[in-house]
Amino acid sequence: MKNKITKLLMGTISEKELVALRKWLDNPDNQSILETYVKEYHDLNLSLLKDNVEEAYEKSIRQIDGVERPIRKLFPNWAKYAAAAILIFGLGFMYQQEGDTKKSHILIPNEDKVTLVTENGSVQTIDEQTSEIVKDENGNVIGKQEKNQINYSVGSEVKELIYNTLNVPKGKTFQIALSDGTMVHMNAGSSLRYPVNFSPIQLRKVFLDGEAYFDVTKDKSRPFIVNVDNLDVKVLGTEFNVSSYIEDGNIEVVLVEGAVGLNQISESPGEGVELVPGQRGSYHRNSENIHIDSVNTDLFTSWIQGHLVFRGLTFNQILIKLGRHYNIELENRNSELGQEVFNASFNDATIEEVMSFFNDTHKIDYEISDNKVIIK
């Protein structure tokens, strides 16, 4: 029935399948199952619709003639949300690991290692399958590594202000518990430079390249600063996401909880802008302007759970993110396609399943050759 529900929402269900689904829905319990399945497994997050369910419904009726009518007959109590779901799925939907996947070849992601660079430049490779004590080049204990996390808050023998840099390669994520208890979730292809121990009298400052989610421990006497290029993100105690991949053009700060201030390094104190929860601050590297808008923060933090969510991105932008997430090479030979805008969500899908989704729903042709995805 899940397969039939998906077909119904995509407008590809046959008359025979529709009859079977209608019969199944005669049971009120099944109607509840249907609604739950659509909302949870097909990414029907009503907050994405920004309370414009009526508008989405009317637009769906205009765009999908013939599909809306059986939906209304089947479950009139929430036909609007089903139609709105179709509107979303016309651009993309959460691809589940069901059905056949186009696998002419199996892609083998590059397997790079997480590395820890100490103050004097020595490089340690992190094995995410093990747990061990982390020491500096002098044998001093600086933290404890437990699989995909390093914890500096367990007590360090180093008291002076020295820095480590953690490099997370494409295809992986990692976590750092800083000495003050601040938790940092690092996304693929990112690096963070941070003190082994924060100074008790100075600002707490770290340097990010890539993307990370910060859950900052509150300390009024020592504000926490994340530096990304020419921008300082200043907080006391809060949760926020920072994305600063150089290829994306913009630095984006999305505030989940608390308050943050965005200041260009060249600015005087107080000249920056402040965000409130639910806002995104976008710093344009070229113009050096900061634009603020309201967003659904879940869209920008779902990567922590391993989800991929694309909203209003060009196909070329999506390919960059896919290459980073899976650590594979993708080549787009279709320049016109590269500028088309898509929405899509993927939950624990392989790269083969993601590409199969684009092939099945958008007729995007591709092949896998020499461990590389080539879009034709």
C-alpha positions as CSV (number, residue, x, y, z in Angstrom):
1,M,0.0,0.0,0.0
2,K,2.9,2.4,0.6
3,N,3.8,2.0,-3.1
4,K,0.3,2.8,-4.1
5,I,0.2,5.8,-1.8
6,T,3.3,7.2,-3.3
7,K,1.9,6.7,-6.8
8,L,-1.3,8.4,-5.7
9,L,0.6,11.5,-4.5
10,M,2.7,11.6,-7.6
11,G,-0.3,11.2,-9.9
12,T,0.9,7.9,-11.5
13,I,-1.6,5.5,-9.8
14,S,-3.5,3.2,-12.1
15,E,-7.3,2.8,-12.0
16,K,-6.9,-0.7,-10.6
17,E,-4.5,0.4,-7.9
18,L,-6.9,3.3,-7.0
19,V,-9.7,0.8,-6.5
20,A,-7.6,-1.3,-4.2
21,L,-6.5,1.7,-2.3
22,R,-10.1,3.0,-1.9
23,K,-11.1,-0.4,-0.6
24,W,-8.2,-0.4,1.9
25,L,-9.3,3.1,3.1
26,D,-12.7,1.8,4.0
27,N,-11.1,1.0,7.3
28,P,-10.8,4.2,9.4
29,D,-7.6,2.8,11.0
30,N,-6.0,2.7,7.5
31,Q,-7.0,6.3,6.9
32,S,-4.9,7.3,10.0
33,I,-2.1,5.1,8.7
34,L,-2.2,6.8,5.4
35,E,-2.1,10.3,6.8
36,T,0.7,9.4,9.2
37,Y,2.7,7.9,6.3
38,V,2.3,10.9,4.1
39,K,3.3,13.4,6.8
40,E,6.2,11.5,8.2
41,Y,7.7,9.6,5.2
42,H,6.9,11.9,2.4
43,D,8.1,15.0,4.0
44,L,4.7,16.7,4.2
45,N,5.9,19.2,6.7
46,L,3.2,21.8,6.9
47,S,5.6,24.4,8.1
48,L,7.2,24.2,4.7
49,L,3.9,25.4,3.2
50,K,4.1,28.5,5.4
51,D,0.4,28.4,6.2
52,N,-0.4,28.7,2.4
53,V,-2.2,25.4,2.3
54,E,-5.2,26.9,0.5
55,E,-3.0,28.5,-2.1
56,A,-1.1,25.2,-2.6
57,Y,-4.3,23.3,-2.9
58,E,-5.7,25.6,-5.6
59,K,-2.5,25.5,-7.5
60,S,-2.4,21.8,-7.3
61,I,-5.9,21.6,-8.8
62,R,-4.9,23.8,-11.7
63,Q,-1.7,21.9,-12.4
64,I,-2.8,18.3,-11.8
65,D,-6.1,17.9,-13.5
66,G,-7.6,14.4,-13.0
67,V,-5.4,13.5,-10.0
68,E,-7.0,15.8,-7.5
69,R,-10.6,14.6,-8.1
70,P,-10.0,10.9,-6.9
71,I,-8.0,12.3,-4.0
72,R,-11.0,14.4,-2.8
73,K,-13.3,11.4,-3.1
74,L,-10.9,9.1,-1.2
75,F,-10.2,11.3,1.8
76,P,-12.0,14.6,1.8
77,N,-11.0,15.5,5.3
78,W,-7.4,16.2,4.4
79,A,-7.5,16.4,0.6
80,K,-6.0,19.8,0.8
81,Y,-2.9,18.5,2.4
82,A,-2.6,15.6,0.0
83,A,-2.9,18.0,-2.9
84,A,-0.3,20.3,-1.3
85,A,1.9,17.2,-1.1
86,I,1.5,16.6,-4.8
87,L,2.6,20.2,-5.4
88,I,5.7,19.5,-3.4
89,F,6.3,16.1,-5.1
90,G,6.0,17.7,-8.5
91,L,9.4,19.2,-7.6
92,G,10.8,16.5,-5.4
93,F,9.9,14.1,-2.5
94,M,11.5,12.0,0.1
95,Y,13.0,9.0,-1.6
96,Q,12.5,5.8,0.4
97,Q,14.6,2.7,0.0
98,E,11.9,0.7,-1.8
99,G,11.5,-0.6,-5.3
100,D,14.1,-1.0,-8.0
101,T,17.2,1.2,-8.3
102,K,19.1,1.8,-11.5
103,K,22.5,0.3,-10.8
104,S,24.4,-0.2,-14.0
105,H,27.5,0.1,-11.8
106,I,28.0,0.4,-8.1
107,L,29.7,3.6,-7.0
108,I,32.5,3.2,-4.4
109,P,32.8,6.5,-2.4
110,N,36.3,7.7,-1.7
111,E,37.4,6.7,1.8
112,D,39.3,9.6,3.3
113,K,40.3,9.9,7.0
114,V,39.4,12.4,9.7
115,T,42.6,14.1,10.8
116,L,43.6,16.1,13.8
117,V,46.4,18.7,13.4
118,T,48.2,19.8,16.5
119,E,49.7,23.2,17.3
120,N,53.1,22.3,15.9
121,G,51.7,20.8,12.7
122,S,51.8,17.1,13.4
123,V,48.9,15.2,11.9
124,Q,47.1,12.4,13.7
125,T,44.6,10.1,11.8
126,I,41.3,9.4,13.6
127,D,39.9,5.9,13.5
128,E,36.2,6.3,14.0
129,Q,35.8,2.6,14.9
130,T,37.9,2.9,18.0
131,S,38.1,4.9,21.3
132,E,41.3,6.2,22.7
133,I,43.0,8.9,24.7
134,V,44.2,11.9,22.6
135,K,47.6,13.3,23.4
136,D,49.7,16.1,22.1
137,E,53.2,15.7,20.7
138,N,54.6,16.0,24.2
139,G,52.5,13.2,25.6
140,N,50.1,15.5,27.4
141,V,46.5,14.3,27.6
142,I,44.2,16.8,25.7
143,G,41.0,14.8,25.3
144,K,39.3,11.5,24.7
145,Q,38.1,10.2,21.4
146,E,35.1,7.9,21.3
147,K,34.4,6.8,17.8
148,N,33.1,9.8,15.8
149,Q,33.5,12.3,18.7
150,I,36.5,14.0,20.5
151,N,35.8,15.3,23.9
152,Y,38.0,18.0,25.4
153,S,35.8,18.7,28.4
154,V,37.0,15.6,30.3
155,G,40.0,17.5,31.6
156,S,43.2,18.4,29.8
157,E,46.7,18.5,31.1
158,V,47.4,21.5,28.8
159,K,46.6,24.9,30.4
160,E,48.1,27.4,27.9
161,L,46.2,28.6,24.8
162,I,47.1,26.2,22.0
163,Y,45.1,25.2,19.0
164,N,44.1,22.0,17.3
165,T,42.5,21.7,13.9
166,L,40.0,18.9,13.1
167,N,39.6,18.1,9.4
168,V,36.5,16.2,8.4
169,P,36.6,14.9,4.8
170,K,33.8,14.6,2.3
171,G,31.5,11.8,3.0
172,K,31.7,12.0,6.8
173,T,30.5,13.9,9.8
174,F,32.1,14.3,13.2
175,Q,31.5,15.8,16.6
176,I,33.6,17.8,19.0
177,A,32.9,18.6,22.7
178,L,35.0,21.6,23.4
179,S,36.6,22.3,26.8
180,D,33.8,24.5,27.9
181,G,31.1,21.9,27.1
182,T,30.1,23.5,23.8
183,M,29.0,20.8,21.3
184,V,30.0,21.1,17.7
185,H,28.5,18.9,14.9
186,M,30.7,19.1,11.8
187,N,29.4,18.4,8.4
188,A,31.3,16.8,5.5
189,G,34.2,18.7,3.9
190,S,34.7,21.0,6.9
191,S,37.5,22.0,9.3
192,L,37.5,23.7,12.7
193,R,40.4,25.3,14.5
194,Y,39.8,25.6,18.2
195,P,41.7,25.9,21.6
196,V,42.4,22.7,23.5
197,N,41.5,24.8,26.5
198,F,39.7,28.1,26.4
199,S,41.4,31.0,28.3
200,P,39.5,31.8,31.5
201,I,39.8,35.6,30.8
202,Q,39.6,35.8,27.0
203,L,36.8,35.4,24.5
204,R,36.1,31.9,23.3
205,K,36.9,31.9,19.6
206,V,37.0,29.2,17.0
207,F,37.6,29.3,13.2
208,L,35.4,27.4,10.8
209,D,35.8,26.4,7.2
210,G,32.7,24.5,5.9
211,E,29.6,23.8,7.9
212,A,28.9,23.1,11.6
213,Y,26.1,23.2,14.1
214,F,27.0,24.8,17.4
215,D,25.3,24.2,20.8
216,V,27.1,26.7,22.9
217,T,27.5,26.6,26.6
218,K,26.4,29.9,28.2
219,D,29.1,32.1,29.8
220,K,28.2,35.8,30.2
221,S,31.8,36.7,31.0
222,R,33.2,35.0,27.9
223,P,31.2,35.4,24.7
224,F,31.6,32.6,22.1
225,I,32.8,33.7,18.6
226,V,32.8,31.6,15.4
227,N,35.0,33.2,12.7
228,V,34.3,32.5,9.1
229,D,36.4,34.5,6.7
230,N,35.5,38.1,7.2
231,L,32.6,37.4,9.5
232,D,32.4,36.9,13.2
233,V,29.3,35.2,14.7
234,K,29.1,36.2,18.3
235,V,27.0,34.5,21.0
236,L,26.7,33.9,24.7
237,G,24.8,30.6,24.7
238,T,22.7,29.4,21.9
239,E,22.1,26.9,19.1
240,F,22.8,27.8,15.5
241,N,24.1,26.4,12.2
242,V,26.9,28.0,10.1
243,S,27.6,27.1,6.5
244,S,30.6,28.7,4.9
245,Y,31.7,26.5,2.0
246,I,33.6,28.7,-0.4
247,E,31.9,27.2,-3.4
248,D,28.5,28.3,-2.2
249,G,29.3,32.0,-2.4
250,N,27.5,33.0,0.7
251,I,28.0,32.5,4.4
252,E,24.7,31.4,6.0
253,V,23.9,31.5,9.7
254,V,20.6,30.0,10.8
255,L,19.6,30.6,14.4
256,V,17.6,27.8,16.2
257,E,17.6,29.1,19.7
258,G,19.0,32.1,21.6
259,A,20.5,35.1,19.9
260,V,23.5,35.8,17.7
261,G,25.2,38.9,16.3
262,L,26.9,39.0,12.9
263,N,29.8,41.4,12.5
264,Q,32.2,42.0,9.7
265,I,35.7,42.0,11.1
266,S,36.2,45.5,9.7
267,E,33.2,46.9,11.6
268,S,33.2,48.5,14.9
269,P,31.4,46.8,17.8
270,G,27.6,47.4,17.5
271,E,27.6,47.9,13.8
272,G,26.6,44.3,13.0
273,V,23.1,42.8,12.8
274,E,21.4,40.5,15.2
275,L,19.3,37.4,14.5
276,V,16.3,36.0,16.5
277,P,15.3,32.3,16.4
278,G,13.9,31.2,13.0
279,Q,16.0,33.7,11.1
280,R,18.8,33.2,8.6
281,G,21.6,35.7,8.0
282,S,23.2,35.5,4.6
283,Y,26.6,37.2,4.2
284,H,27.4,37.8,0.5
285,R,31.1,37.5,0.1
286,N,31.3,39.8,-3.0
287,S,29.0,42.6,-2.0
288,E,29.7,42.2,1.8
289,N,26.1,42.7,2.5
290,I,24.0,40.8,5.0
291,H,20.5,39.7,4.2
292,I,18.1,38.5,6.8
293,D,15.0,36.3,6.2
294,S,12.8,33.9,8.1
295,V,13.2,30.2,7.5
296,N,12.2,26.7,8.6
297,T,15.3,25.9,10.6
298,D,14.8,22.1,10.3
299,L,15.7,22.4,6.6
300,F,19.2,23.6,7.5
301,T,19.9,21.3,10.4
302,S,18.5,17.9,9.1
303,W,22.0,17.0,7.9
304,I,22.9,16.2,11.5
305,Q,20.5,13.2,11.3
306,G,22.0,12.2,8.0
307,H,19.1,13.7,5.9
308,L,19.6,15.6,2.6
309,V,17.1,18.4,2.1
310,F,17.2,20.6,-1.0
311,R,14.8,23.5,-1.4
312,G,14.9,25.9,-4.3
313,L,18.4,24.8,-5.4
314,T,19.7,24.5,-9.0
315,F,20.7,21.1,-10.2
316,N,24.3,22.2,-10.2
317,Q,24.1,23.3,-6.6
318,I,22.5,20.0,-5.7
319,L,25.4,18.1,-7.4
320,I,28.0,20.0,-5.3
321,K,26.2,19.0,-2.1
322,L,25.8,15.4,-3.3
323,G,29.5,15.2,-4.1
324,R,30.4,16.5,-0.7
325,H,27.9,14.3,1.2
326,Y,28.9,11.0,-0.5
327,N,32.5,11.9,-1.4
328,I,32.0,10.9,-5.0
329,E,32.6,12.7,-8.3
330,L,29.8,14.0,-10.4
331,E,30.0,15.6,-13.8
332,N,27.2,17.5,-15.5
333,R,27.3,17.7,-19.3
334,N,23.9,19.3,-19.5
335,S,24.4,23.0,-19.0
336,E,20.7,23.8,-19.4
337,L,19.7,21.2,-16.8
338,G,22.3,22.6,-14.4
339,Q,20.3,25.8,-14.0
340,E,16.9,24.2,-13.4
341,V,15.6,24.5,-9.8
342,F,14.5,21.4,-7.8
343,N,13.2,20.5,-4.4
344,A,13.9,17.1,-2.9
345,S,14.5,15.3,0.4
346,F,16.4,12.0,0.9
347,N,16.5,9.9,4.1
348,D,19.4,7.4,4.4
349,A,19.5,6.9,0.6
350,T,22.6,5.8,-1.4
351,I,23.9,7.9,-4.2
352,E,22.6,5.3,-6.7
353,E,19.1,5.7,-5.2
354,V,19.3,9.5,-5.3
355,M,20.3,9.5,-9.0
356,S,17.6,6.9,-9.7
357,F,15.0,9.3,-8.2
358,F,16.1,12.1,-10.5
359,N,16.0,9.7,-13.4
360,D,12.6,8.3,-12.6
361,T,10.8,11.5,-11.7
362,H,12.5,14.1,-13.8
363,K,13.8,12.0,-16.7
364,I,17.4,13.0,-16.0
365,D,19.7,10.6,-17.9
366,Y,23.0,9.6,-16.4
367,E,25.6,6.8,-16.4
368,I,28.2,5.6,-14.0
369,S,31.6,5.3,-15.5
370,D,35.0,4.9,-13.9
371,N,33.5,5.4,-10.4
372,K,32.0,8.8,-11.6
373,V,28.4,9.9,-12.2
374,I,28.0,11.5,-15.6
375,I,24.8,13.5,-16.3
376,K,24.1,13.6,-20.0
